[in-house]
Amino acid sequence: MNTKAFKRLIKEAVIDAIHEELPYILEEHMAKQEKKALREGRTAGFTSADVITGTGNPDVRASLRSKMGEAFGFNQPQQSLKVIDAVDEATGERVNPFAAFIADAAANMTPMDKSGLRNLG
């Protein structure tokens, strides 16, 4: 018998055996660790009736996003962005909303970071 053909047959048989037995091996291993197997089978269906549309609701995307979030378990609170338009009463100048971040970044920079910033300009 041709050795190359024999090796190919063995490889194919091993691949078939792995494909057949691997799920059972994994289930046994998970049972030993007392863990449950991950099963994903949730279905979601949305129709136009799920989202209030029309001229009265301009935020259709937000409505659909919240509906989908509830269906998949992501009940995150709505975050709104605020424009920081504060004025320092002592100086009368506008307050930089990023000043604390910039100061923190400057305090924690390594010499390599500072060198890299010097090379930018």
C-alpha positions as CSV (number, residue, x, y, z in Angstrom):
1,M,0.0,0.0,0.0
2,N,1.1,3.5,-0.7
3,T,2.3,5.2,2.5
4,K,1.2,8.7,1.5
5,A,-2.3,7.4,0.8
6,F,-2.3,5.5,4.1
7,K,-1.2,8.6,6.0
8,R,-3.9,10.7,4.3
9,L,-6.6,8.1,5.3
10,I,-5.4,8.2,8.9
11,K,-5.4,12.0,9.0
12,E,-9.0,12.1,7.6
13,A,-10.1,9.5,10.1
14,V,-8.6,11.4,13.0
15,I,-10.2,14.7,11.8
16,D,-13.6,12.9,11.6
17,A,-13.2,11.4,15.0
18,I,-12.3,14.8,16.5
19,H,-15.3,16.5,14.9
20,E,-17.6,13.8,16.3
21,E,-16.1,13.5,19.8
22,L,-15.0,17.0,20.6
23,P,-18.4,18.3,21.8
24,Y,-18.8,15.3,24.2
25,I,-15.2,15.8,25.5
26,L,-15.9,19.5,26.2
27,E,-19.2,18.6,28.0
28,E,-17.4,16.1,30.2
29,H,-14.7,18.6,31.0
30,M,-17.3,21.3,31.9
31,A,-19.2,18.8,34.1
32,K,-16.0,18.0,36.0
33,Q,-15.5,21.8,36.6
34,E,-19.2,22.0,37.6
35,K,-19.9,24.7,34.9
36,K,-22.8,24.9,32.6
37,A,-22.4,24.8,28.8
38,L,-23.0,28.0,27.1
39,R,-26.2,27.8,25.0
40,E,-27.3,30.8,22.9
41,G,-30.8,30.5,21.6
42,R,-32.5,33.8,22.2
43,T,-34.5,35.2,19.4
44,A,-35.6,38.7,19.0
45,G,-38.3,40.0,16.8
46,F,-39.0,43.6,16.1
47,T,-41.9,45.1,14.0
48,S,-42.8,48.6,13.2
49,A,-45.4,48.4,16.0
50,D,-42.5,48.1,18.5
51,V,-41.3,51.6,17.8
52,I,-43.4,54.7,18.0
53,T,-42.9,56.5,14.7
54,G,-44.4,59.5,13.0
55,T,-44.0,63.2,13.3
56,G,-44.6,63.2,17.0
57,N,-41.5,61.2,17.8
58,P,-38.4,62.5,16.1
59,D,-36.1,60.1,18.1
60,V,-37.0,56.8,16.4
61,R,-33.4,55.5,16.7
62,A,-33.3,56.0,20.4
63,S,-36.6,54.3,20.8
64,L,-35.5,51.3,18.8
65,R,-32.1,51.3,20.6
66,S,-33.8,51.2,24.0
67,K,-36.2,48.5,22.9
68,M,-33.4,46.3,21.7
69,G,-31.4,47.0,24.8
70,E,-34.2,45.8,27.0
71,A,-34.6,42.7,24.9
72,F,-31.0,41.8,25.3
73,G,-30.6,42.8,28.9
74,F,-28.7,46.0,28.5
75,N,-30.6,48.3,30.7
76,Q,-28.1,51.1,30.8
77,P,-29.2,54.6,31.9
78,Q,-29.3,57.2,29.3
79,Q,-26.3,59.5,29.3
80,S,-26.5,63.0,28.2
81,L,-23.6,65.2,27.2
82,K,-23.5,68.6,28.8
83,V,-21.6,71.6,27.4
84,I,-19.4,73.0,30.1
85,D,-19.7,76.7,29.8
86,A,-18.5,77.9,33.2
87,V,-16.7,81.1,34.0
88,D,-14.2,81.5,36.8
89,E,-15.6,84.1,39.1
90,A,-12.2,85.2,40.3
91,T,-10.6,85.9,36.9
92,G,-13.7,86.2,34.7
93,E,-12.2,83.8,32.2
94,R,-13.8,80.6,30.8
95,V,-12.9,77.4,32.6
96,N,-11.2,74.8,30.5
97,P,-13.2,71.5,31.1
98,F,-10.2,69.5,30.2
99,A,-7.7,71.2,32.5
100,A,-7.8,68.5,35.2
101,F,-7.3,65.8,32.6
102,I,-4.4,67.6,31.0
103,A,-2.8,68.2,34.5
104,D,-3.2,64.5,35.4
105,A,-1.7,63.4,32.0
106,A,1.3,65.8,32.4
107,A,1.9,64.5,36.0
108,N,1.9,60.9,34.9
109,M,3.9,61.1,31.7
110,T,7.1,59.1,31.4
111,P,10.2,60.7,29.9
112,M,9.6,58.7,26.7
113,D,6.1,60.2,26.5
114,K,7.4,63.7,26.8
115,S,10.1,63.1,24.3
116,G,7.5,61.8,21.8
117,L,5.4,64.9,22.3
118,R,8.5,67.1,21.6
119,N,9.0,65.3,18.3
120,L,5.5,66.2,17.1
121,G,6.1,69.8,16.5
